[in-house]
Amino acid sequence: MEINGLPLHPLVVHAVVILGPLAALAGLAYALLPRWRWLLRWPLVALSVAVAITAVVAVQAGESLLDARPELEPLVEDHEEWGELLRTWSLTFVVDAVLAAWALGGPSALASGRGARETKGILGWIAMALLVGGAIGLLVLVFLTGDSGARAVWGQ
């Protein structure tokens, strides 16, 4: 996979590096700041879907790059494993984000309070815990995947 002769993998990886932490921070804020849920609900869902899509594309592009340059296999073995784990984690984070968007309530942006939602009991607490855990895991995996990729490229 290439764009204008450049491998797609290093290009799309930058989207994951930006969208992953943004999605994770939006998830943490959504879970822990009920007053902001009315504002963060749809951006959280959109960011989680975007990071999952870019992670899937990054893994596919990385596999394509490795097929074209098999001599890189020993250098990128750790990076490949972290990338596959990040892809899987980001897909589960979409589920966490959608569940939290549905289960966690909060006040409305309207002065009248119309549109406020109640948190859905124990399911809301479970959704909050999954979202916090998923967000922290996403931050850690973006760092570990990026670090292993940089070490593979720059030889540190």
Backbone as JSON Lines, residues from 0, in Angstrom:
{"i":0,"aa":"M","n":[0.84,-1.18,0.0],"ca":[0.0,0.0,0.0],"c":[0.89,1.25,0.0]}
{"i":1,"aa":"E","n":[0.66,2.07,-1.0],"ca":[1.48,3.27,-1.14],"c":[0.63,4.46,-1.56]}
{"i":2,"aa":"I","n":[1.13,5.63,-1.27],"ca":[0.56,6.89,-1.77],"c":[1.71,7.68,-2.38]}
{"i":3,"aa":"N","n":[1.64,7.92,-3.67],"ca":[2.71,8.63,-4.39],"c":[4.08,8.02,-4.15]}
{"i":4,"aa":"G","n":[4.15,6.71,-4.09],"ca":[5.42,6.02,-3.9],"c":[5.87,5.89,-2.46]}
{"i":5,"aa":"L","n":[5.16,6.53,-1.52],"ca":[5.51,6.41,-0.11],"c":[4.68,5.3,0.53]}
{"i":6,"aa":"P","n":[5.3,4.48,1.37],"ca":[4.52,3.45,2.05],"c":[3.43,4.1,2.91]}
{"i":7,"aa":"L","n":[2.24,3.5,2.9],"ca":[1.1,4.04,3.63],"c":[1.29,3.93,5.15]}
{"i":8,"aa":"H","n":[2.01,2.91,5.59],"ca":[2.12,2.67,7.04],"c":[2.65,3.87,7.82]}
{"i":9,"aa":"P","n":[3.81,4.43,7.47],"ca":[4.28,5.57,8.27],"c":[3.37,6.79,8.19]}
{"i":10,"aa":"L","n":[2.58,6.89,7.13],"ca":[1.67,8.01,7.01],"c":[0.45,7.85,7.93]}
{"i":11,"aa":"V","n":[-0.15,6.67,7.93],"ca":[-1.37,6.47,8.7],"c":[-1.08,6.3,10.2]}
{"i":12,"aa":"V","n":[0.13,5.88,10.52],"ca":[0.51,5.73,11.93],"c":[0.37,7.05,12.67]}
{"i":13,"aa":"H","n":[0.65,8.15,12.0],"ca":[0.54,9.45,12.66],"c":[-0.9,9.76,13.05]}
{"i":14,"aa":"A","n":[-1.85,9.27,12.28],"ca":[-3.25,9.45,12.65],"c":[-3.56,8.7,13.94]}
{"i":15,"aa":"V","n":[-3.03,7.5,14.08],"ca":[-3.25,6.72,15.3],"c":[-2.61,7.41,16.49]}
{"i":16,"aa":"V","n":[-1.42,7.94,16.29],"ca":[-0.69,8.61,17.37],"c":[-1.42,9.85,17.86]}
{"i":17,"aa":"I","n":[-2.16,10.51,16.99],"ca":[-2.91,11.7,17.39],"c":[-4.3,11.32,17.9]}
{"i":18,"aa":"L","n":[-5.01,10.49,17.14],"ca":[-6.39,10.15,17.5],"c":[-6.49,9.25,18.73]}
{"i":19,"aa":"G","n":[-5.51,8.37,18.93],"ca":[-5.55,7.46,20.09],"c":[-5.58,8.21,21.42]}
{"i":20,"aa":"P","n":[-4.6,9.06,21.68],"ca":[-4.65,9.82,22.93],"c":[-5.85,10.76,23.04]}
{"i":21,"aa":"L","n":[-6.27,11.35,21.93],"ca":[-7.47,12.21,21.97],"c":[-8.7,11.4,22.38]}
{"i":22,"aa":"A","n":[-8.85,10.22,21.8],"ca":[-9.99,9.36,22.15],"c":[-9.9,8.93,23.61]}
{"i":23,"aa":"A","n":[-8.7,8.59,24.06],"ca":[-8.52,8.16,25.45],"c":[-8.83,9.3,26.43]}
{"i":24,"aa":"L","n":[-8.34,10.49,26.13],"ca":[-8.61,11.63,27.02],"c":[-10.1,11.99,27.01]}
{"i":25,"aa":"A","n":[-10.74,11.9,25.84],"ca":[-12.18,12.14,25.78],"c":[-12.92,11.1,26.6]}
{"i":26,"aa":"G","n":[-12.45,9.85,26.56],"ca":[-13.07,8.79,27.35],"c":[-12.93,9.03,28.84]}
{"i":27,"aa":"L","n":[-11.74,9.42,29.26],"ca":[-11.53,9.71,30.69],"c":[-12.4,10.88,31.14]}
{"i":28,"aa":"A","n":[-12.43,11.93,30.34],"ca":[-13.26,13.09,30.7],"c":[-14.74,12.72,30.73]}
{"i":29,"aa":"Y","n":[-15.18,11.93,29.77],"ca":[-16.59,11.52,29.72],"c":[-16.95,10.7,30.94]}
{"i":30,"aa":"A","n":[-16.06,9.79,31.33],"ca":[-16.35,8.93,32.47],"c":[-16.31,9.69,33.79]}
{"i":31,"aa":"L","n":[-15.38,10.61,33.93],"ca":[-15.11,11.21,35.24],"c":[-15.71,12.61,35.44]}
{"i":32,"aa":"L","n":[-16.19,13.24,34.38],"ca":[-16.75,14.59,34.48],"c":[-18.19,14.6,33.96]}
{"i":33,"aa":"P","n":[-19.15,14.21,34.79],"ca":[-20.54,14.12,34.32],"c":[-21.08,15.41,33.72]}
{"i":34,"aa":"R","n":[-20.61,16.57,34.21],"ca":[-21.11,17.84,33.68],"c":[-20.76,18.05,32.22]}
{"i":35,"aa":"W","n":[-19.76,17.35,31.71],"ca":[-19.31,17.53,30.33],"c":[-19.83,16.44,29.39]}
{"i":36,"aa":"R","n":[-20.61,15.51,29.91],"ca":[-21.06,14.39,29.07],"c":[-21.91,14.84,27.9]}
{"i":37,"aa":"W","n":[-22.72,15.86,28.11],"ca":[-23.58,16.33,27.01],"c":[-22.72,16.8,25.84]}
{"i":38,"aa":"L","n":[-21.53,17.33,26.11],"ca":[-20.65,17.85,25.08],"c":[-19.74,16.78,24.48]}
{"i":39,"aa":"L","n":[-19.35,15.8,25.27],"ca":[-18.36,14.82,24.85],"c":[-18.94,13.54,24.25]}
{"i":40,"aa":"R","n":[-20.25,13.32,24.39],"ca":[-20.84,12.04,23.98],"c":[-20.49,11.68,22.54]}
{"i":41,"aa":"W","n":[-20.86,12.51,21.59],"ca":[-20.65,12.17,20.18],"c":[-19.19,12.31,19.75]}
{"i":42,"aa":"P","n":[-18.44,13.29,20.24],"ca":[-17.01,13.3,19.9],"c":[-16.28,12.05,20.4]}
{"i":43,"aa":"L","n":[-16.66,11.56,21.59],"ca":[-16.04,10.33,22.1],"c":[-16.31,9.16,21.16]}
{"i":44,"aa":"V","n":[-17.55,9.0,20.76],"ca":[-17.9,7.89,19.86],"c":[-17.17,8.05,18.53]}
{"i":45,"aa":"A","n":[-17.18,9.25,17.98],"ca":[-16.52,9.49,16.69],"c":[-15.01,9.26,16.77]}
{"i":46,"aa":"L","n":[-14.38,9.74,17.82],"ca":[-12.93,9.53,17.98],"c":[-12.6,8.05,18.17]}
{"i":47,"aa":"S","n":[-13.41,7.34,18.92],"ca":[-13.13,5.92,19.13],"c":[-13.24,5.14,17.82]}
{"i":48,"aa":"V","n":[-14.23,5.47,17.01],"ca":[-14.37,4.81,15.7],"c":[-13.2,5.19,14.8]}
{"i":49,"aa":"A","n":[-12.83,6.45,14.8],"ca":[-11.72,6.92,13.94],"c":[-10.41,6.25,14.32]}
{"i":50,"aa":"V","n":[-10.12,6.12,15.61],"ca":[-8.86,5.5,16.01],"c":[-8.88,4.01,15.68]}
{"i":51,"aa":"A","n":[-10.02,3.37,15.8],"ca":[-10.11,1.95,15.46],"c":[-9.87,1.74,13.96]}
{"i":52,"aa":"I","n":[-10.48,2.59,13.14],"ca":[-10.3,2.47,11.69],"c":[-8.85,2.71,11.31]}
{"i":53,"aa":"T","n":[-8.24,3.74,11.86],"ca":[-6.85,4.03,11.51],"c":[-5.9,2.96,12.03]}
{"i":54,"aa":"A","n":[-6.21,2.36,13.18],"ca":[-5.37,1.28,13.7],"c":[-5.46,0.05,12.8]}
{"i":55,"aa":"V","n":[-6.65,-0.27,12.33],"ca":[-6.82,-1.4,11.41],"c":[-6.05,-1.14,10.11]}
{"i":56,"aa":"V","n":[-6.19,0.06,9.57],"ca":[-5.48,0.41,8.33],"c":[-3.96,0.39,8.57]}
{"i":57,"aa":"A","n":[-3.5,0.86,9.72],"ca":[-2.07,0.87,10.01],"c":[-1.51,-0.55,10.06]}
{"i":58,"aa":"V","n":[-2.25,-1.47,10.67],"ca":[-1.78,-2.87,10.73],"c":[-1.74,-3.46,9.33]}
{"i":59,"aa":"Q","n":[-2.78,-3.24,8.54],"ca":[-2.79,-3.77,7.17],"c":[-1.67,-3.17,6.33]}
{"i":60,"aa":"A","n":[-1.45,-1.88,6.47],"ca":[-0.37,-1.23,5.73],"c":[0.99,-1.71,6.19]}
{"i":61,"aa":"G","n":[1.12,-1.96,7.5],"ca":[2.38,-2.5,8.02],"c":[2.65,-3.9,7.49]}
{"i":62,"aa":"E","n":[1.61,-4.72,7.4],"ca":[1.78,-6.07,6.84],"c":[2.15,-5.98,5.37]}
{"i":63,"aa":"S","n":[1.55,-5.05,4.66],"ca":[1.88,-4.84,3.25],"c":[3.34,-4.4,3.08]}
{"i":64,"aa":"L","n":[3.77,-3.5,3.95],"ca":[5.15,-3.03,3.91],"c":[6.11,-4.18,4.21]}
{"i":65,"aa":"L","n":[5.76,-5.02,5.16],"ca":[6.6,-6.16,5.51],"c":[6.65,-7.19,4.38]}
{"i":66,"aa":"D","n":[5.54,-7.36,3.67],"ca":[5.54,-8.26,2.51],"c":[6.48,-7.74,1.43]}
{"i":67,"aa":"A","n":[6.52,-6.41,1.26],"ca":[7.39,-5.8,0.25],"c":[8.85,-5.79,0.69]}
{"i":68,"aa":"R","n":[9.09,-5.75,2.0],"ca":[10.46,-5.68,2.53],"c":[10.65,-6.73,3.64]}
{"i":69,"aa":"P","n":[10.68,-8.02,3.28],"ca":[10.74,-9.08,4.3],"c":[12.01,-9.05,5.16]}
{"i":70,"aa":"E","n":[13.04,-8.37,4.7],"ca":[14.28,-8.28,5.49],"c":[14.07,-7.48,6.78]}
{"i":71,"aa":"L","n":[12.95,-6.74,6.87],"ca":[12.67,-5.95,8.07],"c":[12.05,-6.77,9.21]}
{"i":72,"aa":"E","n":[11.64,-7.99,8.91],"ca":[10.93,-8.84,9.88],"c":[11.6,-8.89,11.26]}
{"i":73,"aa":"P","n":[12.9,-9.18,11.35],"ca":[13.5,-9.26,12.7],"c":[13.51,-7.92,13.43]}
{"i":74,"aa":"L","n":[13.56,-6.82,12.69],"ca":[13.62,-5.5,13.32],"c":[12.27,-5.06,13.89]}
{"i":75,"aa":"V","n":[11.18,-5.48,13.26],"ca":[9.87,-4.96,13.63],"c":[8.99,-5.97,14.35]}
{"i":76,"aa":"E","n":[9.57,-7.07,14.8],"ca":[8.79,-8.12,15.45],"c":[8.01,-7.61,16.66]}
{"i":77,"aa":"D","n":[8.67,-6.9,17.58],"ca":[7.98,-6.35,18.75],"c":[6.93,-5.32,18.34]}
{"i":78,"aa":"H","n":[7.29,-4.46,17.41],"ca":[6.37,-3.42,16.94],"c":[5.11,-4.05,16.33]}
{"i":79,"aa":"E","n":[5.31,-5.11,15.58],"ca":[4.18,-5.79,14.95],"c":[3.23,-6.37,16.0]}
{"i":80,"aa":"E","n":[3.78,-6.97,17.05],"ca":[2.95,-7.54,18.11],"c":[2.19,-6.45,18.87]}
{"i":81,"aa":"W","n":[2.88,-5.36,19.21],"ca":[2.21,-4.24,19.9],"c":[1.14,-3.63,19.01]}
{"i":82,"aa":"G","n":[1.42,-3.51,17.71],"ca":[0.45,-2.93,16.79],"c":[-0.81,-3.78,16.68]}
{"i":83,"aa":"E","n":[-0.65,-5.08,16.64],"ca":[-1.82,-5.96,16.57],"c":[-2.64,-5.87,17.86]}
{"i":84,"aa":"L","n":[-1.96,-5.77,18.99],"ca":[-2.68,-5.62,20.26],"c":[-3.4,-4.27,20.32]}
{"i":85,"aa":"L","n":[-2.74,-3.22,19.83],"ca":[-3.38,-1.9,19.79],"c":[-4.61,-1.92,18.89]}
{"i":86,"aa":"R","n":[-4.52,-2.59,17.76],"ca":[-5.68,-2.7,16.87],"c":[-6.86,-3.36,17.59]}
{"i":87,"aa":"T","n":[-6.6,-4.47,18.25],"ca":[-7.66,-5.19,18.96],"c":[-8.22,-4.33,20.1]}
{"i":88,"aa":"W","n":[-7.33,-3.68,20.84],"ca":[-7.76,-2.84,21.97],"c":[-8.61,-1.67,21.48]}
{"i":89,"aa":"S","n":[-8.2,-1.07,20.36],"ca":[-8.96,0.08,19.85],"c":[-10.35,-0.35,19.37]}
{"i":90,"aa":"L","n":[-10.47,-1.56,18.85],"ca":[-11.79,-2.06,18.45],"c":[-12.68,-2.29,19.67]}
{"i":91,"aa":"T","n":[-12.1,-2.79,20.76],"ca":[-12.9,-2.97,21.98],"c":[-13.22,-1.63,22.63]}
{"i":92,"aa":"F","n":[-12.34,-0.64,22.43],"ca":[-12.61,0.69,22.98],"c":[-13.84,1.31,22.33]}
{"i":93,"aa":"V","n":[-14.09,0.99,21.07],"ca":[-15.31,1.48,20.42],"c":[-16.53,0.94,21.17]}
{"i":94,"aa":"V","n":[-16.5,-0.33,21.53],"ca":[-17.61,-0.93,22.28],"c":[-17.76,-0.24,23.63]}
{"i":95,"aa":"D","n":[-16.62,-0.01,24.32],"ca":[-16.66,0.7,25.61],"c":[-17.28,2.09,25.46]}
{"i":96,"aa":"A","n":[-16.87,2.81,24.42],"ca":[-17.35,4.18,24.22],"c":[-18.84,4.21,23.9]}
{"i":97,"aa":"V","n":[-19.3,3.3,23.06],"ca":[-20.72,3.26,22.71],"c":[-21.55,2.86,23.94]}
{"i":98,"aa":"L","n":[-21.07,1.88,24.69],"ca":[-21.79,1.48,25.91],"c":[-21.86,2.64,26.89]}
{"i":99,"aa":"A","n":[-20.76,3.34,27.08],"ca":[-20.74,4.48,28.01],"c":[-21.64,5.61,27.51]}
{"i":100,"aa":"A","n":[-21.64,5.87,26.21],"ca":[-22.49,6.93,25.66],"c":[-23.96,6.61,25.9]}
{"i":101,"aa":"W","n":[-24.3,5.35,25.89],"ca":[-25.69,4.95,26.12],"c":[-26.02,4.9,27.62]}
{"i":102,"aa":"A","n":[-25.09,4.37,28.43],"ca":[-25.41,4.06,29.83],"c":[-25.16,5.21,30.8]}
{"i":103,"aa":"L","n":[-24.26,6.13,30.48],"ca":[-23.92,7.19,31.43],"c":[-24.72,8.45,31.12]}
{"i":104,"aa":"G","n":[-25.43,8.9,32.09],"ca":[-26.22,10.12,31.94],"c":[-25.47,11.33,32.45]}
{"i":105,"aa":"G","n":[-26.17,12.43,32.46],"ca":[-25.59,13.66,32.94],"c":[-26.52,14.82,32.66]}
{"i":106,"aa":"P","n":[-26.17,16.0,33.13],"ca":[-27.02,17.17,32.91],"c":[-27.04,17.56,31.43]}
{"i":107,"aa":"S","n":[-27.99,18.37,31.12],"ca":[-28.14,18.88,29.76],"c":[-27.43,20.21,29.63]}
{"i":108,"aa":"A","n":[-27.16,20.59,28.39],"ca":[-26.58,21.91,28.14],"c":[-27.63,23.0,28.25]}
{"i":109,"aa":"L","n":[-28.9,22.61,28.28],"ca":[-29.98,23.58,28.34],"c":[-30.17,24.1,29.75]}
{"i":110,"aa":"A","n":[-30.44,25.38,29.89],"ca":[-30.66,25.98,31.21],"c":[-31.88,25.36,31.89]}
{"i":111,"aa":"S","n":[-32.85,24.92,31.1],"ca":[-34.06,24.32,31.66],"c":[-33.81,22.93,32.22]}
{"i":112,"aa":"G","n":[-32.7,22.32,31.82],"ca":[-32.41,20.97,32.26],"c":[-33.06,19.91,31.38]}
{"i":113,"aa":"R","n":[-33.86,20.34,30.41],"ca":[-34.48,19.38,29.51],"c":[-33.41,18.64,28.72]}
{"i":114,"aa":"G","n":[-33.58,17.36,28.57],"ca":[-32.61,16.56,27.85],"c":[-31.61,15.89,28.77]}
{"i":115,"aa":"A","n":[-31.68,16.17,30.08],"ca":[-30.78,15.51,31.02],"c":[-31.1,14.02,31.04]}
{"i":116,"aa":"R","n":[-30.09,13.2,31.27],"ca":[-30.27,11.75,31.27],"c":[-29.8,11.16,32.58]}
{"i":117,"aa":"E","n":[-30.45,10.11,33.0],"ca":[-30.06,9.38,34.2],"c":[-29.02,8.32,33.82]}
{"i":118,"aa":"T","n":[-28.1,8.04,34.73],"ca":[-27.17,6.93,34.54],"c":[-27.94,5.64,34.79]}
{"i":119,"aa":"K","n":[-27.68,4.63,33.99],"ca":[-28.43,3.39,34.01],"c":[-27.93,2.42,35.09]}
{"i":120,"aa":"G","n":[-28.09,2.77,36.36],"ca":[-27.79,1.9,37.5],"c":[-26.42,1.27,37.47]}
{"i":121,"aa":"I","n":[-26.37,-0.02,37.82],"ca":[-25.1,-0.74,37.9],"c":[-24.43,-0.82,36.53]}
{"i":122,"aa":"L","n":[-25.23,-0.86,35.48],"ca":[-24.67,-0.89,34.12],"c":[-23.87,0.39,33.84]}
{"i":123,"aa":"G","n":[-24.31,1.5,34.39],"ca":[-23.57,2.75,34.24],"c":[-22.21,2.69,34.9]}
{"i":124,"aa":"W","n":[-22.15,2.09,36.09],"ca":[-20.87,1.95,36.79],"c":[-19.94,1.01,36.04]}
{"i":125,"aa":"I","n":[-20.51,-0.06,35.5],"ca":[-19.7,-0.99,34.71],"c":[-19.16,-0.29,33.46]}
{"i":126,"aa":"A","n":[-20.03,0.47,32.79],"ca":[-19.62,1.2,31.59],"c":[-18.52,2.21,31.92]}
{"i":127,"aa":"M","n":[-18.65,2.87,33.06],"ca":[-17.64,3.84,33.47],"c":[-16.3,3.15,33.72]}
{"i":128,"aa":"A","n":[-16.32,2.03,34.42],"ca":[-15.09,1.29,34.7],"c":[-14.44,0.79,33.41]}
{"i":129,"aa":"L","n":[-15.24,0.26,32.5],"ca":[-14.7,-0.21,31.22],"c":[-14.11,0.94,30.41]}
{"i":130,"aa":"L","n":[-14.77,2.08,30.43],"ca":[-14.28,3.23,29.68],"c":[-12.96,3.75,30.26]}
{"i":131,"aa":"V","n":[-12.87,3.85,31.57],"ca":[-11.63,4.31,32.19],"c":[-10.49,3.32,31.91]}
{"i":132,"aa":"G","n":[-10.77,2.04,32.13],"ca":[-9.74,1.02,31.86],"c":[-9.34,0.99,30.4]}
{"i":133,"aa":"G","n":[-10.32,1.1,29.51],"ca":[-10.03,1.11,28.09],"c":[-9.22,2.32,27.67]}
{"i":134,"aa":"A","n":[-9.52,3.47,28.25],"ca":[-8.79,4.7,27.91],"c":[-7.35,4.63,28.39]}
{"i":135,"aa":"I","n":[-7.15,4.15,29.6],"ca":[-5.78,4.03,30.12],"c":[-4.99,3.02,29.28]}
{"i":136,"aa":"G","n":[-5.62,1.89,28.98],"ca":[-4.97,0.89,28.14],"c":[-4.63,1.43,26.76]}
{"i":137,"aa":"L","n":[-5.53,2.23,26.19],"ca":[-5.28,2.82,24.88],"c":[-4.08,3.75,24.92]}
{"i":138,"aa":"L","n":[-3.99,4.58,25.95],"ca":[-2.83,5.46,26.08],"c":[-1.53,4.67,26.18]}
{"i":139,"aa":"V","n":[-1.53,3.65,27.01],"ca":[-0.33,2.83,27.21],"c":[0.06,2.12,25.91]}
{"i":140,"aa":"L","n":[-0.91,1.55,25.22],"ca":[-0.6,0.81,24.0],"c":[-0.14,1.71,22.86]}
{"i":141,"aa":"V","n":[-0.7,2.9,22.76],"ca":[-0.21,3.84,21.74],"c":[1.25,4.16,22.02]}
{"i":142,"aa":"F","n":[1.58,4.39,23.28],"ca":[2.97,4.69,23.63],"c":[3.89,3.51,23.33]}
{"i":143,"aa":"L","n":[3.52,2.31,23.79],"ca":[4.38,1.14,23.61],"c":[4.55,0.78,22.13]}
{"i":144,"aa":"T","n":[3.47,0.9,21.36],"ca":[3.55,0.59,19.94],"c":[4.44,1.61,19.23]}
{"i":145,"aa":"G","n":[4.23,2.87,19.52],"ca":[5.04,3.91,18.9],"c":[6.5,3.81,19.3]}
{"i":146,"aa":"D","n":[6.75,3.52,20.56],"ca":[8.12,3.39,21.04],"c":[8.83,2.23,20.35]}
{"i":147,"aa":"S","n":[8.15,1.1,20.24],"ca":[8.8,-0.05,19.59],"c":[9.02,0.21,18.1]}
{"i":148,"aa":"G","n":[8.12,0.95,17.47],"ca":[8.32,1.31,16.07],"c":[9.48,2.27,15.89]}
{"i":149,"aa":"A","n":[9.58,3.24,16.78],"ca":[10.71,4.18,16.7],"c":[12.03,3.47,16.95]}
{"i":150,"aa":"R","n":[12.04,2.54,17.88],"ca":[13.27,1.77,18.14],"c":[13.64,0.93,16.93]}
{"i":151,"aa":"A","n":[12.65,0.36,16.26],"ca":[12.92,-0.44,15.06],"c":[13.49,0.42,13.94]}
{"i":152,"aa":"V","n":[12.97,1.62,13.78],"ca":[13.42,2.51,12.7],"c":[14.76,3.15,13.03]}
{"i":153,"aa":"W","n":[14.9,3.64,14.26],"ca":[16.08,4.41,14.62],"c":[17.15,3.6,15.33]}
{"i":154,"aa":"G","n":[16.87,2.33,15.59],"ca":[17.9,1.44,16.12],"c":[18.33,1.72,17.55]}
{"i":155,"aa":"Q","n":[17.43,2.15,18.4],"ca":[17.79,2.43,19.79],"c":[17.53,1.23,20.66]}
